[in-house]
Amino acid sequence: MSNVVEFNRDRPTRKRRTSAASRAIPVPRGAHLQHCLESWELSLQAKNLAEKTFRSYTDSVKAFIAYLDGHSLPCDAEAVDAAHVRAFIVREIHRTSPASADVHYRNLRVFWNWLCSDEGGPERTTASPVLKGDRPNVPSKVRKHIGEDEQRRLLATARSSSFEDRRDLALLTVLYDSGPRASGLMNVRYTPRTPDTHDVDLKGRRVRIRLKGGNEHWVPLGAESVRALDRYIRARSAHSRALTSPWLWLGIQGRNTAHMSPEGLRDMLARRGVLAGIAGKVHPHRYRGTATHQLLAAGASEGDVQEVMGWRTRDMVALYGRDLAQERARETHARLSPADRLAQGSR
């Protein structure tokens, strides 16, 4: 008898059983997104972005990573696909709003483009999973701007000779005149004895502010702005922190009266808006669109408005000016009405 054991080759091989839990665990194919995020943060910091922009970028990626982990989805640079991004965006639309979801979409697009670039590794060898067609549709809303009557009512709340009223009148006038960002305006330095850091040039009718990313920009001022600013500077000279503070705008209460902050500006505008009886909250960004509209309505070119505002592209002029474009069109039509010109020619 032979000692050789023959195996039945026709017998089916038994497959190894796996639990539902183990099947749900995604197998990583690339670098984990948390490590990629930490590297991206270093790259963003090297670009010297504004703190608000930096937080927006990184918060979106953190939210996406939390979503992937919470749904047992792949969380590495290679395995994430468009369906995962799409599901996250849809969830954010229903959880918050289309506008908030759009911010996440744009931030994730920047992140994945970096991962696909040489600077980012590339950690992803295929195309970005953030597809152009998946961008959420954000319904356009008409922004509330500051009308001429509203601005007069705001100015009327600060007509006394007190330090606070002189300061607030100057701020209200400069905001309406040129629409600078709150952070840029409130960080204007006043060091007349140190010209290199002195940002106020009344004779040249301008102030120097820092834009997003740290670029410097001279904001032009009209005669009314210069007059209000000069009047405030005289009151500033009697302030207890006038000689020690390098900042133009000084506070009157709180822990740091040597520097009025952007938050202080927002509080002031909200308070003045209530005193003036203006519907809706008055905040600095309302003035950005207001100045854009007023300049365009007065006949300024888009290129001139771009320079005044310190924008890098003409697209921002269209973005801030489109809300009142119909009003400007109606005013233009009132001047150039074909029917009116025809009637005048027949008389």
Secondary structure as UniProt FT lines:
FT   TURN            9..10
FT   HELIX           20..24
FT   HELIX           33..46
FT   TURN            47..48
FT   HELIX           51..70
FT   TURN            71..72
FT   TURN            77..79
FT   HELIX           82..95
FT   HELIX           98..115
FT   TURN            119..122
FT   HELIX           132..134
FT   HELIX           148..156
FT   TURN            157..158
FT   HELIX           163..178
FT   HELIX           182..186
FT   TURN            192..193
FT   HELIX           195..197
FT   STRAND          200..201
FT   TURN            202..205
FT   STRAND          206..210
FT   HELIX           212..214
FT   STRAND          216..220
FT   HELIX           223..236
FT   TURN            237..238
FT   TURN            240..244
FT   TURN            257..258
FT   HELIX           262..276
FT   HELIX           284..297
FT   TURN            298..299
FT   HELIX           302..309
FT   HELIX           315..321
FT   HELIX           322..324
FT   HELIX           325..336
FT   HELIX           338..346
//
